[in-house]
Amino acid sequence: MSLGLLVTLAASVSWAVFDGLRKALVRHVRSGALVVLLGLGQVPVFAAWLIWSQAYRLDAGYVAPALGSVLLNVVANYLFLESVRRSE
Protein backbone atom coordinates (compact mmCIF):
# COMPACT_ATOMS: atom_id res chain seq x y z
CA MET A 1 0.00 0.00 0.00
CA SER A 2 1.43 3.35 -0.99
CA LEU A 3 2.04 6.24 1.40
CA GLY A 4 -0.46 8.40 -0.46
CA LEU A 5 -3.21 5.83 -0.04
CA LEU A 6 -2.40 5.41 3.65
CA VAL A 7 -2.53 9.17 4.23
CA THR A 8 -5.83 9.38 2.35
CA LEU A 9 -7.39 6.58 4.39
CA ALA A 10 -6.10 8.01 7.67
CA ALA A 11 -7.42 11.48 6.80
CA SER A 12 -10.83 10.10 5.83
CA VAL A 13 -11.24 8.15 9.05
CA SER A 14 -9.91 11.05 11.12
CA TRP A 15 -12.36 13.53 9.56
CA ALA A 16 -15.28 11.14 10.14
CA VAL A 17 -14.35 10.72 13.81
CA PHE A 18 -13.67 14.44 14.18
CA ASP A 19 -17.06 15.36 12.71
CA GLY A 20 -18.86 13.00 15.07
CA LEU A 21 -16.96 14.37 18.05
CA ARG A 22 -17.74 17.97 17.13
CA LYS A 23 -21.44 17.19 16.90
CA ALA A 24 -21.42 15.32 20.22
CA LEU A 25 -19.31 17.88 22.09
CA VAL A 26 -21.40 20.86 21.01
CA ARG A 27 -24.16 19.60 23.33
CA HIS A 28 -21.90 19.91 26.38
CA VAL A 29 -19.37 22.67 25.62
CA ARG A 30 -19.96 26.29 24.54
CA SER A 31 -19.19 26.91 20.88
CA GLY A 32 -16.48 29.50 21.58
CA ALA A 33 -14.63 27.21 23.99
CA LEU A 34 -14.93 24.32 21.57
CA VAL A 35 -13.44 26.38 18.73
CA VAL A 36 -10.44 27.18 20.94
CA LEU A 37 -9.99 23.54 22.00
CA LEU A 38 -10.32 22.21 18.45
CA GLY A 39 -7.87 24.85 17.22
CA LEU A 40 -5.35 23.94 19.89
CA GLY A 41 -5.68 20.31 18.84
CA GLN A 42 -4.39 21.26 15.39
CA VAL A 43 -1.20 22.86 16.73
CA PRO A 44 0.70 19.58 17.36
CA VAL A 45 -0.17 18.32 13.88
CA PHE A 46 1.01 21.56 12.27
CA ALA A 47 4.19 21.56 14.39
CA ALA A 48 4.93 17.94 13.44
CA TRP A 49 4.45 18.81 9.77
CA LEU A 50 6.83 21.79 10.09
CA ILE A 51 9.47 19.59 11.72
CA TRP A 52 9.01 16.74 9.23
CA SER A 53 9.19 19.07 6.23
CA GLN A 54 12.08 21.00 7.77
CA ALA A 55 10.23 24.26 7.04
CA TYR A 56 11.10 25.84 10.36
CA ARG A 57 11.12 29.32 8.89
CA LEU A 58 7.92 30.99 7.76
CA ASP A 59 8.46 33.75 5.22
CA ALA A 60 7.14 37.24 5.98
CA GLY A 61 4.91 37.09 2.91
CA TYR A 62 3.12 34.10 4.42
CA VAL A 63 2.10 35.81 7.68
CA ALA A 64 -0.76 38.05 6.45
CA PRO A 65 -2.51 35.37 4.33
CA ALA A 66 -2.04 32.83 7.13
CA LEU A 67 -3.58 35.13 9.74
CA GLY A 68 -6.48 35.87 7.40
CA SER A 69 -6.99 32.16 6.87
CA VAL A 70 -6.92 31.52 10.62
CA LEU A 71 -9.47 34.28 11.23
CA LEU A 72 -11.83 32.94 8.57
CA ASN A 73 -11.39 29.41 9.92
CA VAL A 74 -12.24 30.49 13.48
CA VAL A 75 -15.36 32.36 12.34
CA ALA A 76 -16.48 29.47 10.11
CA ASN A 77 -15.94 26.90 12.87
CA TYR A 78 -17.83 29.01 15.39
CA LEU A 79 -20.77 29.53 13.04
CA PHE A 80 -20.82 25.82 12.12
CA LEU A 81 -20.83 24.74 15.76
CA GLU A 82 -23.55 27.25 16.60
CA SER A 83 -25.68 25.97 13.72
CA VAL A 84 -25.25 22.37 14.91
CA ARG A 85 -26.09 23.35 18.49
CA ARG A 86 -29.20 25.27 17.45
CA SER A 87 -30.43 22.53 15.12
CA GLU A 88 -30.70 19.99 17.90
C-alpha positions as CSV (number, residue, x, y, z in Angstrom):
1,M,0.0,0.0,0.0
2,S,1.4,3.4,-1.0
3,L,2.0,6.2,1.4
4,G,-0.5,8.4,-0.5
5,L,-3.2,5.8,0.0
6,L,-2.4,5.4,3.7
7,V,-2.5,9.2,4.2
8,T,-5.8,9.4,2.3
9,L,-7.4,6.6,4.4
10,A,-6.1,8.0,7.7
11,A,-7.4,11.5,6.8
12,S,-10.8,10.1,5.8
13,V,-11.2,8.1,9.1
14,S,-9.9,11.1,11.1
15,W,-12.4,13.5,9.6
16,A,-15.3,11.1,10.1
17,V,-14.4,10.7,13.8
18,F,-13.7,14.4,14.2
19,D,-17.1,15.4,12.7
20,G,-18.9,13.0,15.1
21,L,-17.0,14.4,18.1
22,R,-17.7,18.0,17.1
23,K,-21.4,17.2,16.9
24,A,-21.4,15.3,20.2
25,L,-19.3,17.9,22.1
26,V,-21.4,20.9,21.0
27,R,-24.2,19.6,23.3
28,H,-21.9,19.9,26.4
29,V,-19.4,22.7,25.6
30,R,-20.0,26.3,24.5
31,S,-19.2,26.9,20.9
32,G,-16.5,29.5,21.6
33,A,-14.6,27.2,24.0
34,L,-14.9,24.3,21.6
35,V,-13.4,26.4,18.7
36,V,-10.4,27.2,20.9
37,L,-10.0,23.5,22.0
38,L,-10.3,22.2,18.5
39,G,-7.9,24.9,17.2
40,L,-5.3,23.9,19.9
41,G,-5.7,20.3,18.8
42,Q,-4.4,21.3,15.4
43,V,-1.2,22.9,16.7
44,P,0.7,19.6,17.4
45,V,-0.2,18.3,13.9
46,F,1.0,21.6,12.3
47,A,4.2,21.6,14.4
48,A,4.9,17.9,13.4
49,W,4.4,18.8,9.8
50,L,6.8,21.8,10.1
51,I,9.5,19.6,11.7
52,W,9.0,16.7,9.2
53,S,9.2,19.1,6.2
54,Q,12.1,21.0,7.8
55,A,10.2,24.3,7.0
56,Y,11.1,25.8,10.4
57,R,11.1,29.3,8.9
58,L,7.9,31.0,7.8
59,D,8.5,33.8,5.2
60,A,7.1,37.2,6.0
61,G,4.9,37.1,2.9
62,Y,3.1,34.1,4.4
63,V,2.1,35.8,7.7
64,A,-0.8,38.0,6.4
65,P,-2.5,35.4,4.3
66,A,-2.0,32.8,7.1
67,L,-3.6,35.1,9.7
68,G,-6.5,35.9,7.4
69,S,-7.0,32.2,6.9
70,V,-6.9,31.5,10.6
71,L,-9.5,34.3,11.2
72,L,-11.8,32.9,8.6
73,N,-11.4,29.4,9.9
74,V,-12.2,30.5,13.5
75,V,-15.4,32.4,12.3
76,A,-16.5,29.5,10.1
77,N,-15.9,26.9,12.9
78,Y,-17.8,29.0,15.4
79,L,-20.8,29.5,13.0
80,F,-20.8,25.8,12.1
81,L,-20.8,24.7,15.8
82,E,-23.5,27.2,16.6
83,S,-25.7,26.0,13.7
84,V,-25.2,22.4,14.9
85,R,-26.1,23.3,18.5
86,R,-29.2,25.3,17.5
87,S,-30.4,22.5,15.1
88,E,-30.7,20.0,17.9
